[in-house]
Amino acid sequence: MQKALRALLTALGLLVVAIPIHAQTDDEEELLVIELSGFEVFSKSIKIVDGMTGKDYQGNHPIVLGFRREFDDILLKFHKRLVVGEYHMIKARKESIQPHIEELAALAASFGWEGFEVDGPHLTRETAIFQRMVNDPFFKIEKIIVWDARELARNGNALPNNKYAHNIRLNEETGKWERRVMTEWNVAYLRQNPNNGKVNTFHTYKEQGLNLDTNRGFHLIDRGLPADVPPNAFKEVGLDYPIVIDYAISVEEEIEKLKRDLVENLFYLYDPFSWVARGNTRFRSGFRRQLEEHIGKQRIKLSDRSWFDPLFAQFLDDIVTIKIWGADEIYEHRILSSIPKNKNQLGEDLDLLNWRKRENRSVSYDPSTKVNIPHVGFGGPGSARFIMIDAYRRYGDSFLSALRQRILNLEERADPRELILAAIEEVSGVPSDKYLPAATKAQRAELARFLPKD
């Protein structure tokens, strides 16, 4: 197993470090556990600070000490879980890339469009981020900031004048204290300009904040990552983690609550892949754009190529996606892509966390926008896509053959809409004016399955 995983890491283009790897058997599945050594970040060096005084915590309350005892272990387990989960995601996508391209090339060639290729390395940003995680955690929690709810109340809920007070506030509506973490992720490395060959320092950063009690926050990216970003370009991120001690419940219950909160917060705070895309849409696009460019270079006796080329490229890519991942992958990805979540959102919703004077972050985003089923019909390429999927899922290669025969046997310029509808009528035996409403209804129902639940 160890040799197999090392071979996989090498195949992914990763620098293999000295990581002992063991396999263990679970009741349901075999899990890979990567034992990461040398992580001084988790070596009990995290300080405890009294938020009110701004000095080292001198108390001995069992809630604080109990939570601190388990803090490092939670961080290490979470980091390992993230590494192993990402390993499986990259592995699955990496293994599907070449078969996907080969299937697309074969489909295109069957229509007379030979020579389709996709050049260049793939998943380069993801593998760079993954390697960085394997070699060293992205962020270091430097301090746990302890706030005593009773002491705050005795002080009239007034906060001290220190830097730690910037990341806690009393929510006037709920009457509860809320905490936040504010961080800046920096990326910098020497990069050769592909246009003039000059070597310059490339720098970008991501400002990030999360309300630890609502799990709502933001990230603002200066500019995206180049495809050639190396793992060592990602600089370490330091942060303080505030906690408010509530004495209204038992010590054991409060410690468990703090532990649950930490894991939930880490899920959003420690997501280095948000540099690339939202987690639920990452990895999930195929090679439609490249295929559309390839089809655009072909001489095809069809009018309205601006409608046909993107539709047919998407259709062929959808066929391969269905074969590799299943049809649900298409419907879920389409709904997820249409959800009006701002690209700057971090966590469960967007919150720009403008808690203090001179904090005036703003983005263009309407969180009240309702998520609707995308349009399905035989109008634009995006909506006609689902009519094509419907026909393919019902009639499979028979539909594909009917399309292929018509395109290959074109003798004079034809309307692509009429050609496709004729192929649908041939394989279905149903007039298009009856088939289209039925297909539209069926495809809308498929898409509706993935709408967000209220």
Secondary structure, DSSP 8 states (H G I E B T S, - for coil): -HHHHHHHHHHTT-------EEEEE-SSSEEEEE-----GGGSS--EEEETTTSSB-----HHHHHHHHHHHHHHHHHHHHHHHHHHHHHHHHHHHHHHHHHHHHHHHHHTT-------S-SSHHHHHHHHHHHHS-SEEEEEEEEEEHHHHHHTTT---SSGGGGGEEEETTTTEEEEEEEEEEEEEEEEE-TTT--EEEEEEEEEEEEETTTTEEEEEESS---TT--GGGB--EEEEEEEEE-TTS-HHHHHHHHHHHHHHHHHHHT-GGGGTS-TTTTT---SHHHHHHHHHTS--SBS-HHHHHHHHHHHHHHHHHHHHH-THHHHHHHHHHHS---TTEEETSB-----STT--------TT--------SSSSHHHHHHHHHHHHHHHHHHHHHHHHHHHHT--S-B-HHHHHHHHHHHHH-S-HHHHHHHHHHHHHHHHHTTS---
